[in-house]
């Protein structure tokens, strides 16, 4: 989509998205962006030609000619968000407005050979797209109906034999629906997904795939490092390999960073920490309104700060890491102790960074949200008036991963380093 390559177009798109179905006039776009009316008209013309903007009606006259208002066409573009957890894969599809239109979850063994995990992930993405986005469809018609599912003829089969194999196990992965985890874990030896092969880009409206997984990893190069418990991922070209298989641009980031970006775009605050407690423990940091990755994209390894020098051995090799202490307490059913440990580590983070909000998420927190919030807040309160809340929802990380692709389109984040097999 050529219109996406302009910074000024991103400003206009962001205002169109913010206006919603009610729309916004060209004059208001000029005022909101600081651009001239002539520049806005040219940009709007390109966006309409690309199918990304459409008329939303006219406003009553206030003495002059009635103003035509414009709106974003959500179905003009999509982004896939993929969360590769240690034991589960979650895939979502967001439209341009950031609305989730499809979702799928399935078992995953992150400890399987990397090539098998990538093959399984690619097959799941193909199956999701085959059911949610018309195969080979061009820009949507300017039909004046916001938020509608794009039309494109009969629903196609997923591309390639692996897509068909995955689709058979994901029959309910259609817009607005989420399939239940299947019985066979992808990424295991002998999986039919391993036969997936790359091909031409079959979904022109799909802007790309954002992938989120446990760290540490190199966001700039799209390469995992020594993922705790799974050192075989160290140096594997995950981003480029998946891009080649899917024929789509791919961006890779840590699960906690993706979640924090998504939360920041929802207006969660200027400076906060998102702490994700699931199969591991990590942090996503938003400082001064921007996602903080660090100079080497290694910030947020929150779970491996040492709280007890003589504590239990962690999978990372150290002793007494907050992750090991927290998960051990959870395993023995002591949620209060897990919350106290989490709160102690969060308090250290608050003191170090002077943030004003801590947000807790992840499947362990979801199972006992009130207890974790109450227990952690009691400890964090010793550091000052810091708000501690929970983040509900099983799609927080996956939706944040999709925002790695979408946010730059609207000028809400720098363009992420991505592999694009189409050039």
C-alpha positions as CSV (number, residue, x, y, z in Angstrom):
1,X,0.0,0.0,0.0
2,X,2.0,3.0,-1.3
3,X,-0.1,5.5,0.9
4,X,1.4,4.0,4.0
5,X,4.9,5.1,3.2
6,X,4.2,8.8,4.0
7,X,4.6,10.3,7.5
8,X,1.9,12.8,6.7
9,X,-0.4,10.0,5.6
10,X,0.2,8.3,9.0
11,X,-1.0,11.5,10.7
12,X,-4.1,11.6,8.6
13,X,-4.8,7.9,9.2
14,X,-4.5,8.3,12.9
15,X,-7.1,11.1,13.0
16,X,-9.4,9.0,10.8
17,X,-9.1,6.1,13.1
18,X,-9.7,8.3,16.1
19,X,-12.8,9.7,14.6
20,X,-14.4,6.3,14.2
21,X,-17.6,5.7,12.2
22,X,-18.7,9.3,12.7
23,X,-15.9,10.5,10.4
24,X,-13.9,13.7,10.2
25,X,-13.8,16.5,7.7
26,X,-10.9,17.6,5.5
27,X,-10.8,20.9,7.4
28,X,-10.5,19.1,10.7
29,X,-7.8,16.9,9.3
30,X,-5.8,20.0,8.3
31,X,-6.2,21.5,11.7
32,X,-5.3,18.3,13.5
33,X,-2.2,17.6,11.4
34,X,-0.9,21.1,10.7
35,X,-1.0,20.3,7.0
36,X,-2.4,22.6,4.4
37,X,-5.9,21.8,3.0
38,X,-4.3,21.1,-0.4
39,X,-1.9,18.5,1.2
40,X,-4.7,16.9,3.1
41,X,-6.8,16.6,-0.1
42,X,-3.9,14.9,-1.9
43,X,-3.4,12.4,0.9
44,X,-7.1,11.7,1.2
45,X,-7.2,11.1,-2.5
46,X,-4.4,8.5,-2.3
47,X,-6.0,6.9,0.8
48,X,-9.3,6.5,-1.0
49,X,-7.6,5.1,-4.1
50,X,-6.0,2.5,-1.8
51,X,-9.3,1.7,-0.3
52,X,-8.3,2.9,3.2
53,X,-10.6,5.9,3.5
54,X,-14.2,6.4,2.4
55,X,-16.9,9.0,2.7
56,X,-19.0,8.8,5.9
57,X,-21.7,11.3,4.8
58,X,-22.1,15.0,5.1
59,X,-22.6,17.4,8.0
60,X,-25.3,19.9,8.1
61,X,-24.3,23.4,6.8
62,X,-23.4,26.1,9.3
63,X,-23.8,28.8,6.7
64,X,-21.7,27.4,3.9
65,X,-21.5,24.3,1.8
66,X,-22.1,21.0,3.8
67,X,-18.9,19.3,4.7
68,X,-18.1,15.8,3.5
69,X,-16.7,13.7,6.3
70,X,-14.4,10.8,5.9
71,X,-13.7,7.6,7.8
72,X,-11.2,4.9,8.0
73,X,-12.1,1.6,6.2
74,X,-11.0,-1.0,8.8
75,X,-11.2,-3.9,6.4
76,X,-8.6,-2.3,4.1
77,X,-5.8,-3.8,6.1
78,X,-5.0,-6.4,8.7
79,X,-2.2,-7.4,11.0
80,X,-1.5,-10.8,12.5
81,X,-0.3,-11.1,16.1
82,X,1.4,-14.3,17.1
83,X,2.3,-15.2,20.7
84,X,4.7,-18.1,21.0
85,X,4.5,-19.2,24.7
86,X,6.4,-22.1,26.1
87,X,3.4,-24.4,25.9
88,X,0.8,-22.6,23.8
89,X,0.4,-20.6,20.6
90,X,-2.1,-17.7,20.3
91,X,-2.8,-16.1,17.0
92,X,-5.1,-13.1,16.5
93,X,-6.1,-10.9,13.5
94,X,-6.7,-7.2,14.0
95,X,-8.1,-4.9,11.4
96,X,-6.9,-1.3,10.8
97,X,-9.0,0.0,13.6
98,X,-7.3,-2.4,16.0
99,X,-10.5,-4.6,16.4
100,X,-9.9,-8.3,16.8
101,X,-11.7,-10.1,14.0
102,X,-10.3,-13.6,14.5
103,X,-8.4,-15.6,17.1
104,X,-7.0,-19.1,17.5
105,X,-5.2,-20.9,20.3
106,X,-3.4,-24.3,20.2
107,X,-0.9,-26.2,22.2
108,X,2.8,-25.6,21.4
109,X,6.1,-27.1,22.5
110,X,8.6,-24.3,22.4
111,X,11.2,-26.9,23.3
112,X,10.8,-28.8,20.0
113,X,13.3,-28.1,17.2
114,X,13.0,-24.5,16.0
115,X,12.2,-25.5,12.4
116,X,9.2,-27.6,13.6
117,X,7.9,-24.7,15.7
118,X,8.2,-22.3,12.8
119,X,6.4,-24.7,10.5
120,X,3.6,-25.2,13.0
121,X,3.3,-21.4,13.6
122,X,3.2,-20.7,9.8
123,X,0.5,-23.3,9.3
124,X,-1.6,-21.8,12.1
125,X,-1.3,-18.3,10.6
126,X,-2.2,-19.6,7.1
127,X,-5.3,-21.3,8.5
128,X,-6.3,-18.1,10.4
129,X,-5.9,-15.9,7.3
130,X,-7.6,-18.4,5.0
131,X,-10.8,-18.2,7.1
132,X,-10.7,-14.4,7.8
133,X,-9.2,-12.7,4.8
134,X,-10.2,-13.3,1.1
135,X,-7.4,-15.0,-0.7
136,X,-5.8,-12.6,-3.2
137,X,-8.4,-9.9,-2.7
138,X,-7.5,-6.4,-3.6
139,X,-8.6,-3.1,-1.8
140,X,-12.2,-3.3,-0.5
141,X,-15.0,-1.5,-2.2
142,X,-15.9,2.0,-0.9
143,X,-19.3,0.9,0.2
144,X,-19.8,3.2,3.1
145,X,-20.2,0.4,5.6
146,X,-17.6,0.6,8.4
147,X,-16.3,-2.4,10.1
148,X,-17.8,-5.0,7.7
149,X,-16.1,-8.2,6.8
150,X,-14.5,-7.9,3.3
151,X,-16.3,-9.7,0.5
152,X,-14.3,-11.9,-1.8
153,X,-16.2,-15.0,-2.9
154,X,-16.1,-18.4,-1.3
155,X,-13.8,-19.1,1.6
156,X,-10.6,-20.7,0.2
157,X,-8.5,-23.5,1.6
158,X,-5.3,-22.5,3.4
159,X,-2.3,-22.3,1.1
160,X,-0.3,-25.5,0.8
161,X,-0.7,-28.9,2.4
162,X,0.4,-27.6,5.9
163,X,-2.3,-25.0,5.8
164,X,-5.0,-27.6,5.0
165,X,-3.7,-29.8,7.8
166,X,-3.8,-27.0,10.3
167,X,-7.2,-25.9,9.1
168,X,-8.6,-29.3,9.8
169,X,-7.6,-28.8,13.4
170,X,-8.8,-25.2,13.5
171,X,-12.3,-25.4,12.1
172,X,-13.7,-22.7,14.3
173,X,-10.9,-20.1,13.6
174,X,-13.3,-17.7,11.8
175,X,-13.8,-14.0,12.3
176,X,-15.1,-13.3,15.8
177,X,-14.5,-16.9,17.0
178,X,-11.8,-18.6,18.9
179,X,-11.0,-22.3,18.5
180,X,-10.3,-24.5,21.5
181,X,-6.9,-25.9,21.8
182,X,-6.5,-29.1,19.8
183,X,-5.4,-32.5,20.9
184,X,-2.1,-32.6,19.1
185,X,0.6,-30.1,19.9
186,X,2.1,-28.4,16.9
187,X,5.9,-28.2,16.7
188,X,6.3,-31.9,17.6
189,X,8.0,-34.5,15.4
190,X,5.9,-35.9,12.6
191,X,3.5,-32.9,12.5
192,X,1.8,-32.4,9.1
193,X,2.6,-28.7,9.6
194,X,6.3,-29.5,8.8
195,X,5.4,-29.8,5.1
196,X,4.5,-26.1,4.7
197,X,6.3,-24.4,1.8
198,X,6.8,-20.7,1.0
199,X,4.9,-19.2,-1.9
200,X,3.8,-15.8,-3.4
201,X,2.1,-13.3,-1.0
202,X,-1.6,-14.5,-1.1
203,X,-3.1,-11.8,1.2
204,X,-2.4,-8.3,-0.1
205,X,-4.4,-6.7,2.6
206,X,-2.3,-8.3,5.4
207,X,0.4,-5.7,6.3
208,X,2.5,-8.2,8.3
209,X,2.9,-10.5,11.2
210,X,4.1,-9.5,14.7
211,X,5.6,-12.3,16.7
212,X,6.0,-12.2,20.5
213,X,7.9,-14.8,22.5
214,X,9.9,-15.1,25.7
215,X,13.3,-13.4,25.8
216,X,16.0,-12.5,25.8
217,X,16.1,-11.7,22.1
218,X,17.6,-9.3,19.6
219,X,14.6,-7.2,18.3
220,X,16.7,-5.4,15.7
221,X,17.9,-8.6,14.0
222,X,14.8,-10.7,14.7
223,X,16.8,-13.4,16.4
224,X,16.0,-15.1,19.8
225,X,18.9,-15.5,22.2
226,X,19.2,-18.0,25.1
227,X,15.5,-18.3,25.9
228,X,15.3,-19.4,29.5
229,X,14.8,-23.2,29.5
230,X,15.2,-23.4,25.7
231,X,18.8,-22.5,24.8
232,X,18.5,-24.1,21.4
233,X,16.8,-21.0,20.1
234,X,20.0,-18.9,20.6
235,X,20.8,-17.3,17.3
236,X,18.0,-18.9,15.3
237,X,16.8,-16.5,12.5
238,X,13.2,-16.8,13.5
239,X,12.0,-13.5,11.9
240,X,13.5,-14.1,8.5
241,X,12.6,-17.8,8.4
242,X,8.9,-17.2,9.2
243,X,8.8,-14.3,6.7
244,X,10.1,-16.6,4.0
245,X,7.6,-19.3,4.8
246,X,4.6,-16.9,4.9
247,X,5.6,-14.5,2.2
248,X,4.7,-11.7,4.6
249,X,6.7,-9.0,6.5
250,X,7.5,-10.2,10.0
251,X,8.5,-8.4,13.2
252,X,9.9,-10.1,16.3
253,X,9.8,-8.8,19.9
254,X,9.6,-10.0,23.4
255,X,6.2,-11.0,24.7
256,X,6.3,-8.4,27.5
257,X,7.3,-5.6,25.1
258,X,4.5,-6.4,22.7
259,X,1.9,-6.4,25.6
260,X,3.3,-3.1,26.9
261,X,3.0,-1.5,23.5
262,X,-0.6,-2.6,23.1
263,X,-1.4,-1.2,26.6
264,X,0.3,2.1,25.9
265,X,-1.8,2.5,22.8
266,X,-4.9,2.0,24.9
267,X,-3.8,5.0,27.0
268,X,-2.6,3.1,30.1
269,X,-0.2,5.9,31.1
270,X,3.0,7.7,30.3
271,X,5.3,5.6,32.5
272,X,4.4,2.1,33.7
273,X,5.6,-1.5,33.9
274,X,3.7,-4.5,32.7
275,X,4.6,-7.6,34.6
276,X,3.7,-10.9,32.9
277,X,3.5,-14.0,35.0
278,X,2.8,-17.2,33.1
279,X,5.2,-20.0,32.3
280,X,7.9,-17.4,33.1
281,X,8.1,-13.8,34.4
282,X,9.1,-10.7,32.5
283,X,8.4,-7.0,32.2
284,X,7.5,-4.6,29.5
285,X,8.5,-1.0,30.3
286,X,6.9,2.2,28.9
287,X,8.9,5.3,30.0
288,X,7.8,8.8,29.0
289,X,5.2,7.4,26.6
290,X,7.6,5.2,24.6
291,X,8.4,1.5,24.8
292,X,11.8,1.0,26.4
293,X,13.8,-1.8,24.9
294,X,17.3,-0.7,25.9
295,X,20.4,-0.1,23.8
296,X,20.7,-3.9,23.0
297,X,16.9,-4.6,23.2
298,X,17.5,-6.5,26.4
299,X,15.5,-4.4,28.9
300,X,12.7,-6.1,30.8
301,X,14.4,-9.3,32.0
302,X,12.6,-8.7,35.2
303,X,12.2,-12.3,36.2
304,X,15.9,-12.8,36.7
305,X,16.7,-10.2,39.3
306,X,18.0,-12.0,42.3
307,X,16.1,-11.6,45.6
308,X,17.7,-14.4,47.6
309,X,21.4,-15.2,47.2
310,X,20.8,-18.7,48.8
311,X,17.5,-19.3,47.0
312,X,16.5,-22.1,44.6
313,X,18.4,-22.6,41.3
314,X,16.6,-20.9,38.4
315,X,16.5,-22.2,34.9
316,X,18.8,-19.3,33.9
317,X,21.5,-20.7,36.2
318,X,21.3,-18.1,39.0
319,X,19.9,-18.7,42.5
320,X,17.0,-16.9,44.0
321,X,15.6,-15.2,40.9
322,X,12.2,-13.7,41.4
323,X,10.8,-15.9,38.7
324,X,12.0,-19.1,40.4
325,X,10.6,-17.9,43.8
326,X,7.3,-16.8,42.3
327,X,6.7,-19.9,40.3
328,X,7.7,-22.2,43.3
329,X,5.1,-20.4,45.5
330,X,2.5,-20.8,42.8
331,X,3.3,-24.5,42.4
332,X,2.7,-25.2,46.1
333,X,-0.5,-23.2,46.0
334,X,0.7,-20.3,48.1
335,X,-0.7,-17.4,46.1
336,X,-0.2,-14.9,48.9
337,X,3.6,-15.6,49.0
338,X,3.8,-15.4,45.2
339,X,2.1,-12.0,45.3
340,X,4.4,-10.8,48.1
341,X,7.5,-11.9,46.1
342,X,6.1,-10.2,42.9
343,X,5.3,-7.1,44.9
344,X,8.8,-6.9,46.4
345,X,10.4,-7.1,42.9
346,X,7.9,-4.6,41.5
347,X,8.7,-2.3,44.4
348,X,12.4,-2.4,43.4
349,X,11.4,-1.5,39.9
350,X,9.3,1.4,41.1
351,X,12.1,2.8,43.2
352,X,14.6,2.4,40.3
353,X,12.5,4.0,37.5
354,X,10.0,6.2,39.4
355,X,7.1,4.8,37.5
356,X,3.5,5.5,38.6
357,X,1.7,2.4,37.6
358,X,2.3,-1.4,37.7
359,X,0.1,-3.7,35.6
360,X,-0.1,-7.4,36.2
361,X,-1.0,-10.0,33.6
362,X,-0.4,-13.5,32.4
363,X,-2.3,-16.7,32.9
364,X,-1.1,-17.1,36.6
365,X,-2.3,-13.7,37.5
366,X,-5.6,-14.2,35.6
367,X,-6.3,-17.3,37.8
368,X,-6.2,-15.2,41.0
369,X,-6.2,-11.6,39.9
370,X,-7.6,-10.0,43.0
371,X,-5.2,-11.8,45.3
372,X,-2.1,-10.9,43.2
373,X,-3.2,-7.2,42.9
374,X,-4.0,-6.9,46.6
375,X,-0.8,-8.7,47.8
376,X,1.6,-6.9,45.4
377,X,0.0,-3.5,46.1
378,X,0.6,-3.9,49.8
379,X,4.3,-4.2,49.2
380,X,4.6,-1.7,46.4
381,X,2.7,0.9,48.5
382,X,5.8,1.2,50.7
383,X,7.6,2.9,47.8
384,X,4.9,5.5,47.3
385,X,1.4,6.1,45.8
386,X,1.7,3.7,42.9
387,X,-1.3,2.2,41.2
388,X,-1.3,-1.6,40.9
389,X,-3.9,-3.2,38.6
390,X,-4.5,-6.4,36.6
391,X,-4.8,-6.8,32.9
392,X,-7.5,-9.3,32.0
393,X,-7.7,-11.1,28.7
394,X,-5.9,-14.1,27.1
395,X,-5.0,-12.0,24.0
396,X,-3.0,-9.2,25.5
397,X,0.4,-10.4,24.2
398,X,-0.9,-11.5,20.8
399,X,-2.8,-8.3,20.2
400,X,0.3,-6.3,21.2
401,X,2.3,-8.3,18.7
402,X,-0.2,-7.3,16.0
403,X,0.3,-3.6,17.1
404,X,4.0,-4.0,16.3
405,X,2.8,-3.9,12.7
406,X,-0.1,-1.5,13.0
407,X,1.2,1.2,15.3
408,X,3.8,2.5,12.8
409,X,1.1,2.8,10.1
410,X,-0.6,5.5,12.3
411,X,2.7,7.1,13.4
412,X,2.2,5.8,17.0
413,X,5.5,3.9,17.1
414,X,8.8,3.8,15.1
415,X,8.7,1.3,12.3
416,X,10.1,-2.0,13.6
417,X,12.9,-3.8,11.9
418,X,11.1,-6.4,9.7
419,X,12.0,-9.1,7.2
420,X,10.0,-8.7,4.0
421,X,10.5,-11.4,1.5
422,X,8.6,-9.3,-1.1
423,X,11.1,-6.5,-0.8
